[in-house]
Structure formats: structure tokens, C-alpha cells
Amino acid sequence: MPHYLVAIHHADDYDASREDEAMHRAIDALNDDMVAAGIRIFVGGLQPVGKAISVRRQPDGGLLVTDGPYLETKEHIGGFWVLECADRQEALAWGRKAALACRAPVEVRPFY
């Protein structure tokens, strides 16, 4: 079966302290449902984008290491699941549940 990334996106200024107990229960229930369905391969939450470190290859072949995200965007991945689903529609159904539980935009993308 194919694997899918279900990624939660947070704004740059996302404040995890605004998450309430109801949201945590909803995410826990979603994780329990994924395990029960046998589709969850991996799950992980990420620390704020300010904790990121980027490594860029330079024209001379060297590497530049800098604090901060690689991309300058208004949103970054805040957490993700790797799911094993029968097809795109099943993965999208879980993505919808993730968007509701996390109260955030979600991206669903297949792996090669």
C-alpha cells in the first residue's frame, strides 16, 4: 500500500500555548483511530520554526549552516503523520480529520 505524508501547517508566529485541552483530546483520539485502523506508520510534532537549522550547498562546494528555516514562508510544518493508506481518497479522509483535530491547514502528499 502507498504511504502518504499528512502535514500540519502552522503560521510563523504559532503559539502552542493557545492549544486547549479539547484540541489535545481530539488529536489523541485521531492518533488512537489511526492506530486502530492500522494505517499509522509514524507521527511527530516539530518544535517552533525558530529552532530550525538550515544547511545550504554553496557554489564553491562548501556548506553554509544558518539558524532558521530553509524557506522564507509565512507557514511551516508543525507536525506530521506518515500513513499507509489504500489510496489517495483514504489518505485525504484522514487529512480532513487531522485538519479538524489540529485546527490548522493540512497537506496530504504521496511518497514516491
C-alpha positions as CSV (number, residue, x, y, z in Angstrom):
1,M,0.0,0.0,0.0
2,P,1.2,3.5,-0.7
3,H,2.5,5.9,2.0
4,Y,1.3,9.4,2.5
5,L,2.5,12.4,4.4
6,V,-0.2,14.3,6.3
7,A,1.5,17.5,7.3
8,I,0.1,20.2,9.7
9,H,1.0,23.8,8.8
10,H,1.4,26.5,11.4
11,A,1.9,30.2,10.9
12,D,5.4,31.5,11.7
13,D,4.1,33.1,14.9
14,Y,2.2,30.0,16.1
15,D,1.9,29.9,19.8
16,A,1.4,26.3,21.2
17,S,0.2,27.8,24.5
18,R,-3.0,28.7,22.8
19,E,-3.8,25.0,22.3
20,D,-6.6,23.9,24.7
21,E,-7.4,20.6,26.3
22,A,-10.2,19.9,23.8
23,M,-7.7,20.1,20.9
24,H,-5.3,17.8,22.7
25,R,-8.0,15.2,23.2
26,A,-9.1,15.5,19.6
27,I,-5.5,14.8,18.4
28,D,-5.1,11.9,20.9
29,A,-8.4,10.4,19.6
30,L,-7.2,10.8,16.0
31,N,-4.0,9.1,16.8
32,D,-5.9,6.2,18.5
33,D,-8.2,5.9,15.5
34,M,-5.2,5.8,13.1
35,V,-3.5,3.0,15.2
36,A,-6.8,1.1,15.4
37,A,-7.1,1.3,11.6
38,G,-3.6,0.0,11.2
39,I,-2.5,2.9,8.9
40,R,-0.2,5.0,11.1
41,I,3.5,4.4,10.4
42,F,5.0,7.4,12.2
43,V,3.8,10.6,13.9
44,G,5.9,13.6,15.1
45,G,5.4,17.1,16.3
46,L,8.0,19.7,15.4
47,Q,9.5,22.4,17.6
48,P,8.9,26.0,16.5
49,V,10.5,27.1,13.2
50,G,12.9,29.3,15.2
51,K,14.6,26.1,16.3
52,A,15.4,25.1,12.7
53,I,18.9,24.9,11.3
54,S,19.4,25.1,7.5
55,V,22.3,23.7,5.5
56,R,22.9,25.1,2.0
57,R,25.3,23.9,-0.6
58,Q,27.4,26.8,-1.8
59,P,28.6,27.4,-5.4
60,D,32.2,26.5,-4.3
61,G,31.0,23.2,-3.0
62,G,31.1,24.2,0.6
63,L,28.2,24.3,3.0
64,L,26.6,27.2,4.8
65,V,24.9,26.4,8.1
66,T,22.5,29.0,9.4
67,D,19.9,29.3,12.1
68,G,16.3,29.3,10.9
69,P,14.2,27.7,8.3
70,Y,15.5,27.0,4.8
71,L,12.4,28.6,3.2
72,E,11.2,32.1,4.0
73,T,7.5,31.5,4.1
74,K,4.6,32.5,6.3
75,E,3.8,28.9,7.3
76,H,5.9,25.9,8.2
77,I,5.2,22.3,9.1
78,G,4.3,22.0,12.7
79,G,3.9,18.2,12.8
80,F,3.1,15.3,10.6
81,W,2.0,11.7,10.2
82,V,3.2,9.1,7.8
83,L,0.3,6.9,6.9
84,E,-0.1,3.7,4.9
85,C,-3.4,4.0,3.0
86,A,-5.1,2.1,0.3
87,D,-5.4,5.1,-2.0
88,R,-5.5,8.9,-2.2
89,Q,-9.1,9.1,-1.1
90,E,-8.4,7.3,2.2
91,A,-5.4,9.5,2.8
92,L,-7.5,12.6,2.1
93,A,-10.2,11.4,4.6
94,W,-7.5,11.1,7.3
95,G,-6.2,14.6,6.3
96,R,-9.6,16.0,6.8
97,K,-9.8,14.5,10.3
98,A,-6.3,15.9,11.0
99,A,-7.4,19.4,9.9
100,L,-10.4,19.3,12.2
101,A,-8.5,17.9,15.2
102,C,-5.5,20.2,14.8
103,R,-7.5,23.3,13.8
104,A,-4.9,24.0,11.1
105,P,-4.3,23.6,7.4
106,V,-3.2,20.2,6.3
107,E,-1.3,18.9,3.3
108,V,-1.7,15.4,2.1
109,R,1.1,14.2,-0.2
110,P,2.0,10.7,-1.5
111,F,5.6,9.4,-1.3
112,Y,7.3,8.0,-4.4
